[in-house]
Amino acid sequence: MTNQTRRADLGLGKTARGGSGGSYASHNRSAGGPPPVYAGMGDAAEQRKAIIAQLERVGYAHASTVESATNPSFTEGIDVWWQQHYERMEQQPEGHHAYKIMPDDYTPGMTDGHALSGHRRTHRMNYHGAGVNLRMPSATAIRRFSKENKRQTFDLPIEMEHGGGRISGYVRVTEGAGGAWDVQALGFPDHVSKNRAAESVACVLEARRPSLALKDAELHFANVRRANQEARARGEAVTVVEGKSALQQLQIDRVARAGAQMQAPAVPSFIKGVGFERATNTMTLTMKGSRTYSYEVPRQVYEEILRSGSPGRAYNELVKNRAERVQVDRCQKCRRVTRSGVQHTCPAAPKIPRARRNAFRSKVQTLLLNLGGNRVAA
């Protein structure tokens, strides 16, 4: 297959649910059969037609997902892997502000290869553990791309295998201070896959050892469970909130490190600000005169004070002289409040897109529209 043919063949072969011909036809799944199919995701070929039709009509397409036609454990099927991601990236009309997309040819040497530009393709890596199997651009490449783009928010392609099956799509990432990353899964079909994609990608990007990040998450979860079991056996209070899985434990730890953001209650009173950090059930109140008090309370108590028509009365009835006082620290940079003893990290947050034109996105859009024109002509 020539480079030109490979670039023009945007997945016109076997789809995730059947069909024949094209580059999909040569793809073989691993032994043991395919994983569970995502219900309701629809046929890949029909999705492709709908995406192209929307591009032709309004020049815009939301980021979407598709059941993977490849296996993240193996490098085989790289043409198919990129083709599925070309079709599912977010497309914006020319001239509109849009997030950058990590291109398929992001390599230092820019030697000849099979990317749309004719250069070598972006290096992909497999990261697995904690019930998730990922294939995406290497953590090294992602970090370098972020640095070159001054830590602006951008989209990158991933393939994920988990308990719900195999899925390909995009995540939106932002690098923050102190090595923190904000990751948002785009267009994923359910809450579970969305959270798993976001947390597993963040885990890899934040790790000192990306190749072992998800395995290390499993060990950390096991250690938390063991420590809590030992504390209960001694009759001591459990000080670390325990998740139901390794990825949920990562999320709990991330929330705890980020701390709580203070906000004004619904009705003015002597309580000027209230914040709640759900990982440790820590509520912080700021009173008149800048006095600060923190307590360990259920989330319902925090919500009652925040929304009450009389926050002061709610505080006096539910918290004062009743709840346990705890110590907190306040970050001078982000002004968030963290439970004392927890190593605080200022959380990352998506930034407003600045780019009006992205060469890689434009190339992909042109190919998709040409594909649509060829379909009509046929």
N, C-alpha and C positions, 0 to 999 in steps of 0.2 A: 504494500500500500504506500503510495507516495505521500509526501507531506501535504500537498494540496488536497488530495482525496481525504486524508485523515482530518484535516481542519474543516472540510465541508460536511463531513459525515457527523451531524449533530444528533447521534442517537437514533438513526432511522432503522435500527435493527430490532433485535429481540427486546421487548420491554420487560419490566419486572413481573408482569403477569401473563406473558405469552407473546406470540408473534414470531417472526423469523426474519433472517437476512441481516445485512449490515454487520457492523463490528460487534453488536451484541451477540450474534450467533456463535462466535468463537469462545464466548465466556462460559466457563464451567464452574459451578459452585463446589465448595469443599465437600468431602465425604460426609454423609450423615444427613443430607437433605437440607432444604432451606429453613431458616428460622421462621417463627410466626410472622404472618403477613399483617401489615398495618391495615386494619379495617377502615374503609371509607376514604382511603387516599386516592382511589381511582386508578385507572390505567395510565401508565406513563405516557403512552402515545397521545391519549386524549388530553392529558395535562399539557403536553407540549403544544398541541393545537390551540388550546385555550390561551396559553401564554403568548403565543405568536399573534393570535387574533387580537388580544388586548393591546399588544405593542403596535399593531397596525392601526388600531382604532384610536387609541389615546396616547400612545408613546410612553406608556408606563406599565410596569408589572411589579407586583409585590414579590418579595422573596418567598420562596415556597420550598417544600420538601418532597421527596419521592422515596419509595422503597428502593434500597440500594440494589443494583445489579451486580455489584462486586462484593468481595469479602475483605473487611479491614485488616484481617490477619495476613493477607498476602498482597504482593505488589502487582500481581497479574491484573490485567484489565484497566491499565492506566488511561487508555483512550476513552473507555466508557466512563471511568471515574470523572474525568474532566468534562466530558460531554454532558453528563447529568448535572454537573454544577454550572456549566455555561447556561443551561436552560432555567435554572432555579434562582439565579442571582437577582437582586433588586435592580430594576431598570427605571431610570428617571429621564424625562424629556430633556433634550439639549438646552443648556442655559439655566437649568434648575440646580439649586444647591443639592449635593448628594454626598453620601459617605464614600470614601475611597474603598476600592476592593483590592485585596491582595491578588496580584496577577499570577498567571500560570507560568511566568518566565522569570520569577524573582530569584536569580542566582548571581553570585559575585562575578563569574567569568563571562556570562552572556555568550557562551559557545553555541554552536549550531545544535539544533534539536527539533522537537516536535511541538513546541508551544505555538500559539496563534501567530506570534511574532517571528517564528522560525528559529528561536533560541531554545536552549535547554529548558526543560520544565522545572518548576519549583520543587525542591526536595520535600517529599512527604515522609512522615514517620508514623510508626504504629506505637500507641501507648495503651496499655491494658492493665486492668486490675479494678478492684472495688465494684465488680459486676458490670464493668463497661469495657468495650473494646473500641478504641478510636483510631482513625487514620486522618491526618491533617498535615498541613505544612509543618515542618519541624519547628520546635520552640525557639531554636536559635534564629531561624529565618524570620519568624514572627516578631521576635524582640528587635531584631535588626531593622525590620520594616517599620516598626513603631518608632524607633529612635530616628530614622531618616525622615520620618514624617512628623517629627516634633510631638510625638505622643497624641496625635489626633486620632479620633475614633475611626475605625475601619472595619470592613466585613471580611471574613475569611471562610473558606469551604471546609467542611468536616464530613466524615462518615462515621456513624456510631452504631455499634451493635450492643444491645442490652436485652433485658428480659422481654421487651416488647417487639423485638425484631431488629432489622437493619434499616437505617434511614440515612439519607444524604441531604444536606442542606447547608445553611450558612449561620454563623454566629457573628454578632457585632461586639467588638472588643475595644477596650480603652485601658491604657496603662496609666496608673496613678503613681503617686509618690510612695516610696518605700517598698516598691515591688508588688503593690496590689494591682489587681486587674478586675475591671467590671466586664462581665460577659453576659450577653443576652442572646438567647436562641431565637431565630427569626422564622416565623411561620410553621413552627413544629405543631403536630396535630393534637397533642395532649399535654396535660400539665406534667406528667411523669417524665416523658421524653424531653420536654423543654428544660426541666430542672436538672436532669441528669447530664444533658449536653452542656449546659452553662457551667455547672459545678465541676465537671470533669475537665473541661478545657481550662477553667481558671486554676484548677489544681496543678495541671501540667505547667502552665505559664508562670505560676508563682513559685514553683519548686526549684531548689538548688540542683536537684538531680531529676530533670524532667522525665528521663526514661524510666525511672523508678517511682515517680510521683504517686501513681494510683496504687501501686503495691505498698508504698509507705503509708498511704491513707488507710489501707486495710489493717496494718500493724498498729497505727495510732488508735483506730476504733477498738481493736482488741484490747489495747492497754487501758483505754478509758473504761471499758466494760469491766475489766479485771479489777481496776482500782475502785470502782464503785461497789462491786460485789464484796471486796475486802472491807470497805468502809461500813457497809450494811452489816456484815458479819460481826464487826466490832461494836455495832450499835452507834456508829457515828453518822453525822449528817453528810449527805452526798453533796459535794461542792461543785461538781462538773456535770452539766446537763448532758444526758446520754441520748444519742440519736438511735434510730431504728436500723440504720445502715451506715456504711463508711462514708458515702457521699452526703448523707444527711448530717453526719457528725462534722464533716468539713463545713457545711453551711452554718451549723450552730456555732462553730469556732469562728467563722468569718464574721458573723453578726456580733459576737462578743467582742472581737478585736475592733470592729468599727465603732461600737458604742451607740449611745442614743443621741438623737438630735432633739434639742429643746424646741417647744412650740407653745404659743399662748393658748390658754383654755378658751372655751367658747364664750364665756362670760367673764368680764373683768372682776377681779377680787384681789385679796392680799396675796394670792398665788399668781405670780407673774409668768411662770413658765413650767412646763411639765414634759418629761421625756421618759420613754420606756425602752429598755434593752431586753428583748424577749429571750435571748439565750440564757441569761442568768436571772430573769424575772426581777430586774432592778428598775425601780421607778425613782426618778430624781425630780425634786421640786425646787424652784427658786421663788423666794418670798420677797416682800418689800425689804429694801435695805440690802439686797444682794445676798441674803442668807440662803444657803443651799442645804437641803436635807435629802437623803436617799434611803429607800426602804426596799426590802424584798417582799413583793406582793404579787398576787395573781394578775394577769392582764386585765381582767374584768374591773379590778379596782382602779387601775390607770385610766381605762376608758370611761368609767363613771365620773372621775374627777375632770377629765378633759372635756367631756360633753355636758356636764351637769349645769343646771341653771344657777347653782350655787356651789362652785368648786370648793370654797372654804368650808362650808358645812359638810360636804362629802368627805373632805380630808379629815375633819374633826371626828366624824362618825365612823369612818372606815380605817383610818391609818393612825392618827395621833394616839400615842400610848398603847397601841395595839400591834402594829407591825414592827418587825425587827429592823433596826437601823443598820446600814452598811456603809462602808467607805468607798468613795469614788474619786476619780481623777478627771480633770477637764483639759482637753487638748487646746493649746493656745493657737494652733493653726486652723483646725476645722471646727473648734468650739464644741465638739461632741463629748459626751460624758461616758467614761468607761469604768467598770467595776475595778477597784484597786486589786492589783495582783495580776490583772490581764494585760498582756502586752498590746498596747493600742497601735493600730495602723489606720491612718486616714483613708477612708474608702475612695475608690476611683468612681467616676461618674461619666456617662457619655457626654461628649462635647458637640456643640452645634456644627453641622457640616459646613465647610467653606468652599470646597471644590465645585466648580460649575462644569468641569469637563474631566472625564477620566478615560484615558486612551484605551485601557483594557476593556472597560464597560462598553465603549463605543464600538470596538471591534466585535465584541460578542453580539451586541444589538444588531449590527450590520449583518452578521452571519445568520442570526435568527430571522431577520426580515427577508433576507435573500432566500432562506429556506421556505418561508411562507409564500414568497412569489413563485418559487419553483413548484410548490404544492398546487397553487391555483392554476399555473400554466399546464400542469399535468392533468 
